[in-house]
Every structure is written in C-alpha cells, then in structure tokens.
Amino acid sequence: RRGAVPARGRTLCLRCHATLQRSERAGVDTAIALAVCALVLLFLSNAYPLVAMHVNGQTRETTLPGAALGLYAQGYVTLAALVFLTTVAAPLAQVSALLYLLIPLWRKRRAPGHGVLIRLVTRVRAWSFVEVFMLGALVALVRLAKFSHIVPGVAIWSCALLMICLSALTSVASPGQIWRWVEQSRQ
C-alpha cells in the first residue's frame, strides 16, 4: 500500500527495489516558473523558423505550424494533423491547464474543475511528443546536411529547451503532487 510520501529519501519496493515514491521538495512556485518558461519556449518554437536551408542560391525556411501546413498542402492530412496535435496543441494544452491549476494553488485556493483538469493533464501528457519531434528533426537535419547548407533556427533551439523544461515540469508537477498541493490548500 502506498503510504505517506517520505519527507526525505524514497520508498522502495521490497521485492524488486524499484522506487515507488520519492520526496518532492519543489513547491508551487517552481512549477509555475517552469510552466511560464515552457509557455514562452512554446511560443518561440512556433513563431520562429526551425531551420533555414540554402540550396543552389535559394533559401527556404519554415516554422513548426508551417511544416504541418506544408504536409497538409501535399495531401498528408492525417500526418499534418498528428504533427500539429503532438507538437503544438498537446504541449499548449498541458502547459495552459497546469497554469490554470497552479496559479490558484499558489494563492491557497483551488481552481474550479480542478479534478477534471488534473485528469486531463495526465491524458494530454501522453500526446505531447516534443522529444520524438526533436529526434526526428535531428535525424532529418543530419541527412539533409549532405545535400544543402542547413542553418538551425531559433525554433529548433527553443524546442530543445522546451523538451527539457517539459520534462522538469512533469517531474515537479506530477498528478500526485498536484493533489497534495490541493489538499494543502484546503488547510
């Protein structure tokens, strides 16, 4: 059975010694700071070009939503929708919902509909594939570098930082931790 979260250290499984629980010392302030940082990085990764390609004297560059629109224009409707959903919509929904939950908790209040939103954040996290996008982008850039001159844009760097920021935010603001913050706000 899951007991109280230890103040320090972690709870281990007696059979396999896997970590079951660990103390989470980060506060709501840290989670809000990471969420705001993720929101800014998400804006930068969608507003600026990912890469610029120089081929035969011509330069082409695209943004992340522009890449999804390009796939749509070429007839890859499902792939375009998947790219947009997993790299733009899901991270935006995750960060927005977390900010909606965390800002009232910071003020010792609860957000209306917090139970539904915590469950929503848990489900949306599974559709946020910034890491997969970054891996695919790096592989594609290495392959394209043989044929043209590739200049990484602001968005590719902000996507890399967004990936790190979202991982830290997921670690700090786990659903269990958010529920503990909700319980603390009741006191």
ChimeraX attribute file (.defattr): number of C-alpha atoms within 10 A of each C-alpha:
attribute: neighborCount
match mode: 1-to-1
recipient: residues
	/A:1	3
	/A:2	7
	/A:3	7
	/A:4	9
	/A:5	16
	/A:6	12
	/A:7	10
	/A:8	10
	/A:9	11
	/A:10	14
	/A:11	18
	/A:12	13
	/A:13	10
	/A:14	9
	/A:15	6
	/A:16	7
	/A:17	9
	/A:18	11
	/A:19	11
	/A:20	12
	/A:21	16
	/A:22	14
	/A:23	14
	/A:24	17
	/A:25	11
	/A:26	12
	/A:27	14
	/A:28	20
	/A:29	13
	/A:30	15
	/A:31	24
	/A:32	23
	/A:33	13
	/A:34	23
	/A:35	25
	/A:36	17
	/A:37	18
	/A:38	27
	/A:39	21
	/A:40	13
	/A:41	22
	/A:42	22
	/A:43	17
	/A:44	20
	/A:45	26
	/A:46	21
	/A:47	16
	/A:48	18
	/A:49	21
	/A:50	24
	/A:51	21
	/A:52	17
	/A:53	20
	/A:54	15
	/A:55	12
	/A:56	8
	/A:57	6
	/A:58	7
	/A:59	11
	/A:60	11
	/A:61	17
	/A:62	19
	/A:63	21
	/A:64	22
	/A:65	19
	/A:66	17
	/A:67	17
	/A:68	22
	/A:69	18
	/A:70	15
	/A:71	17
	/A:72	15
	/A:73	11
	/A:74	9
	/A:75	11
	/A:76	14
	/A:77	15
	/A:78	11
	/A:79	13
	/A:80	20
	/A:81	15
	/A:82	15
	/A:83	21
	/A:84	18
	/A:85	18
	/A:86	20
	/A:87	25
	/A:88	21
	/A:89	16
	/A:90	21
	/A:91	25
	/A:92	19
	/A:93	17
	/A:94	26
	/A:95	24
	/A:96	17
	/A:97	18
	/A:98	23
	/A:99	19
	/A:100	17
	/A:101	24
	/A:102	25
	/A:103	17
	/A:104	16
	/A:105	22
	/A:106	17
	/A:107	10
	/A:108	15
	/A:109	16
	/A:110	20
	/A:111	15
	/A:112	11
	/A:113	9
	/A:114	18
	/A:115	13
	/A:116	9
	/A:117	17
	/A:118	20
	/A:119	11
	/A:120	15
	/A:121	22
	/A:122	14
	/A:123	13
	/A:124	19
	/A:125	17
	/A:126	10
	/A:127	16
	/A:128	22
	/A:129	17
	/A:130	21
	/A:131	17
	/A:132	13
	/A:133	17
	/A:134	17
	/A:135	12
	/A:136	11
	/A:137	15
	/A:138	13
	/A:139	11
	/A:140	11
	/A:141	18
	/A:142	11
	/A:143	11
	/A:144	13
	/A:145	12
	/A:146	9
	/A:147	11
	/A:148	14
	/A:149	15
	/A:150	19
	/A:151	14
	/A:152	15
	/A:153	17
	/A:154	17
	/A:155	24
	/A:156	22
	/A:157	17
	/A:158	22
	/A:159	25
	/A:160	17
	/A:161	17
	/A:162	26
	/A:163	23
	/A:164	15
	/A:165	20
	/A:166	24
	/A:167	14
	/A:168	16
	/A:169	21
	/A:170	18
	/A:171	14
	/A:172	20
	/A:173	24
	/A:174	16
	/A:175	15
	/A:176	10
	/A:177	19
	/A:178	21
	/A:179	15
	/A:180	12
	/A:181	20
	/A:182	22
	/A:183	12
	/A:184	12
	/A:185	15
	/A:186	10
	/A:187	6
